[in-house]
Amino acid sequence: VQLVESGGGLVQTGGSLRLSCAASGFTFSSYYMTWYRQAPGKERELVAGISSVKTTRYADSVKGRFTISRDNAKNTLYLQMNSLNPEDTAVYYCSRGYGDNWGQGTQVTVSS
């Protein structure tokens, strides 16, 4: 199993970013996939999840601002993040299931 995140960076408050997670080594279309984040000094938290049939769920803190999606033909998971604020600053990780496997993470920094 390999998960490789990309798309992080530095953005101003109110800006947007789209994260991608390229998956390989397993049947991507069959698995529930998630995005987590971990801010400095805090525990890793679940941000969003998407089922194999594209049912989604979100943490209350990101509802209405973030959108999780997947392209099963490309074995890729996405996280569109809009209206970013400094509290969204964290390393973002994609995961198969609820933490079965992890990518290396991608840093998102939101400046005020």
N, C-alpha and C positions, 0 to 999 in steps of 0.2 A: 504494500500500500504506500503510495506517495501522494502527498498533497503539497502543492506549491502556491503560496499566496503572492499576489502582486497588486500594485495600484495604490499603495499607501503614499503618504507625503505630507507636506506642510500646506495648510490652507487657512485662510482667514475665517473668522466667525461669520456664519451665514453661507459659507461656501459648500461645495459638493465634491465628493470623490466617489469613484466606483472601484471596489475591490473585486479581484478575480481569484479563483482558486482552481488550478488545473489538477485534476485527479487522474490517477493511473494505478494499475495493479489490482483493480477489483471492478465488479460490474456496477459502475456508478449509478446507473438508472434505477437500480434496485434498492438503494440505500437512502435512509433519512440523513440529511446533511444539515450542519449547523455552523453558525458563526458565533464565536466567543470573543471577548476582549478582556484585557488585563491592564489596568492603570497602575502606575507606580505605587507600591505600598498597599495595593488592594488585591482581593481575590479575583480569580478569573470568573467572569460572569457570562451567562448565556445572553446573546443579543437577539438571535433569530434562528428559526429552523424551517426546513421545507421537506415535505414528504416526497416520495417517488411520484405521486400523482399531483404534486405542486400545491398541496395544502400548506399554508404558512402560519407561523406564529411569531410573535415579537415580545420582547421585553417592553414593559410600560414606558420605560425611559426613551424608547426609540420609535414607538408607534406613531405613524403618520409622517415620519421623517425618513426612515430607512425602508428599503424594499429588498427582500431576498428573492433570488430567482435562480433558475438552473437551465442549462442547455444540455440535455442528455446526449444529443448527437455529438457535442464537442467535449463531453465529460468535464464540464466547467460549471462552477458555482459562482454566483455573483452577489455582491452587496452594494446596492446603490444607496449612498448616504447624502442626504440633503439637509439644509439648515443646520449645519454643524456648529457646535459650540465647544468651548474649552473643556467641558466635562466629558466630551467624546474622545479626548486624547487618551490613547492607549495603544498597545500592541493588539492587533486583530488576528485571530486564528480561525482557520476553517477546520472542521472536524467531521469525520465520518461518525454518524450516530451522535450520541451524547458523550463525546470524548474517547471513543474507541481508538482513534488515531488522530494525530495532529500534524499540521504543517509547521513551518518554522516561524510563521508570523510575519506581519507587515506593520510597520509603525505608522500611525496616524497622529499628527499633531495639529491642533487647532489653536491658532493664535487669537488673542482678544484685541 
